[in-house]
């Protein structure tokens, strides 16, 4: 999948990615965040509008309301609120929904950023999922002890659609966040925008490839240079040696053992 389409998919359909990016941009400002789930309570869009309308009438609030179209969990950002103030607004919202809707029992999980946990997509998704699965009617405050950070971000770079699809599915099943690029030029653009923790790449790429591609990754103006694992058809000993001289963290040749590749990737993260 091309870089532009992949990035648009991530930003356009994954609210946890967009929420995480938004909170990261506002990292110096307090922001209450709550996730709400009401089960089968009618039209999700109407529920979202009802929540937004109620919160907008609260003095001083500038709420932002989004919805996960897959789980129907609703995310509410309350800029400037402390944890206590966020909890108070959650109580008011819960009471309002119970008073104005029949047979509804809102389940709410909340926290505040910056705070005990980092607003990564994995943490935000976990908050939404715990809200959906919660059987208690009590408002739940999400803490560090409950957070399970995602293992990391991996950019998969390969011209072969089948290889990219296989790696993408396998790595996501292990909890990694993944994006894909099919050529070196789009991969460099995506590394700079998305800042992955690790780049898993073929050397035989369209456009820029091989050692120049590895060199360009090292020269990008980003805060933290990603680790690089080469997964390639090239078996020439000189090429392998040069890759390690250029700072590659590991080198795996095709055909490869998926189990061995898993072990090498996890070794890079630990």
N, C-alpha and C positions, 0 to 999 in steps of 0.2 A: 504494500500500500504506500503511495507517495507520501512524503513528509507532510505536505500541506494538508492532505486529506486526513492523515493520522492525527495531526495536531488539532484540526477542526473537530474530529470525532471526540477527542479527549476533552476539549474545552466546551464543545457544544452539547454533549450528551451526559457528561459526568459532572453533576453539580458539586461533588466532593472535591474535584480538582479545581473548579472555579472558585468555590468557597475558600479552599486552602490558599489559592493565589491571592484572593482578596484580603484575607486575614494577614497574610504575609506582608502585603503592601502596607497594612495598617498596624504593623507589629508593635509600634510604640504607643498605640491608643487602646484603652480598655474596650472590649466588645463582648457583651453577653451573647451566648449562642445556645439556642434550644432546639431540640427536635421533638416533633409532636406526631403522634399516630393515633387515629381514631378507629381503625379497623374499617368495617363496612358501614360507613355513615353517609352514603349518598355521593354526590358529585365531588370529586377531589378538587376541581377548580373552584367550585362554590365555597368549599371549606377554606381554601387558601384565601379567597377574597374576603370571607367573613373574618378570618384572623387578621388580615391586613387592615380592614376597616376598623375593627375594634382597637387595634394597637395605635393606629394613626390618630385616634381621638384622645389618646393618653397624653397629657401635657409634656412637652419636651422630647417625646420619643420620635425617632426617625427609623422605623423598622424596615428591614429588607426581608422579603418572604420569597422562598423558592420551594420547589417540590421535586422530589425524586419520582419520575413518572413510572419507574419500575416497582418500587416498594410502596409508593404513595406516602412516604414519610415527608413531613413538611419541615423545612429548616427556617428558623427565624434568627436574624442578626439584629442585635440591639446595641448599636454603637454608644459608647460612653458609660455603659452600666456596669456596676460592680456585681459581684456574685450575689450579694444579698438583694440588690435591686432587681437583678434578673430573676431571682427566685420569687420575689414579690409579684413581678409582672406575670410570671408563669401561673401563680396562684389565681390572679385576677382573670387571666385568659381561660384557665380551666373552669372557673366558676361561671364565666360568661357563656362558654360553650354548653355547659350542663343546663344552664337556665334557658337557653334559646334553642336547643336541639333535643329531640326525643331519643331516649335510650342510647346516649353517648357517654363513654367513659374515656376521656382523653388520657393517653399515656405520654409523659413528658420526661425527657432527659436533658440536662443543661450543664453548662460550665461557662467559664469566662477565659478569654485570651487577652493578653498573655497571662498565663497562670500555671497550673500544675502540669499540664500536658501541652505538647506542640500541636498546632492545627494542621497536621498532615492529612492528605486525603484518606489514608488508612484509619486514622483516629476518628475523623468525621464520619466515615462510613460505619465504623464500629459503634459510634454513638447512635446513629440512625437505626442500625440493626438491633441494638439492645433495646431501643424504644419500641420497635415493632414486636419484639419477642417478649417484652416485659408483661408479667401477669398481675403486677401490683398496680393499684391506682395511685400510689404515692408518687410525688414528683421526685425524680432521681437525680442526684448531683454526681456527675461523672468525675472520677479522680484518677491520679497518676497510676495507682495500683491496678486499675482496670484496663489501662491503655496497653494495647499490643501494637507496637510500631511495625509498619510494613518493613520487610527485609531490605528494601531499597528499590531504586529505579534503574532499569536496564534498557538501553537502546540497542535494538537488534538491527544490524546493517547487513543486508545480503540481497543480491540481485535475484535470487531464486524465491518465488512466491511460496512454494511448498515448504522450503526450509524455514522461512520467516514464520509461516503459520504454525508449524510444528513447535518451534522454539517459543513462540508467543504463548501458545496454549500451555506448554509444559511449565514455563516460568511463572505464569499467572496462577497456575494451580499450587505453586509453592509460595504464593503471596506477594511476589514481586510486582511492581508497577512496570509496565512495558510500553514502549512505543517502537515503531518500525520505520526504517528508511531503506530505499532500494538502491541508492547510489551515494557516493562520497560527498558530493556537493550538498545535497539535502541533509545528509547526516550531520555535517558541520554546522549548518544553520540550526538544526534541531538541538544539537548539543549546547549551543550558545543560549537558546531560548529556554530549554527544559532542564538543563544541568543534571544529566543522569549521574548516578553513582558509578556505573560501569557501562562500557561499550563492548558489545559482543559482535565482532565484525569479521567478515570475509575480506581478503586482500584483493581479490579479483572483482573490482567494482567499475561501474560506468563513471566516466569523468575522472576525477582524482582518485587514485587507488594506491595500494601498496604502501611503501615507506613514506612517500610524500603525504599520504592521508594520515598516517600515524603522527608524523611531524606536525601537521596542521592542527590536530587535536591538542597537542602539547602547547601550541602557541595561542590558543583561543583566550580571549580576555574574560575569563570566568573565575569565580571565587575559588572553586575547588576542581582541579583537573580530574576527570573520571579515570578509574582503572580501566585497563584495556585487555580484553581476552580475544585473541585471534582464533577464529574457527574457519579454516581454509583448506582448499584443495592443494595448495602449494606445499611441497615436501622438501624443497631444496635446502640443504643444511646451511648454506650461506645466508639465505633469506631468513631462516629461523634465528640465526645468530644476530643478524642486523636488527631484527625486530626487538630482541631483548636489549640491544644496545640503545635503541630508541625509546626504551622505557616500557615496553609491553610487559604486562604482569603474568600472562600465560599464553601458551601456543598449543592449539589442538588441531590435528589434521582430520580431514574427512576421508572416508566414512568414520564416524565417531560413535563412541558408546555414550548414550544419554546419561547413564548413571555416573560415568566418569566425568562428563561435562558438568553435571550438577555439583559434584564434589569440588571440582576446580573453581566453579563460580562461588560456591559458599566459602571456600578457602580465601578468596579475595575479599569477602566481606568480614572475615574474622581474623 
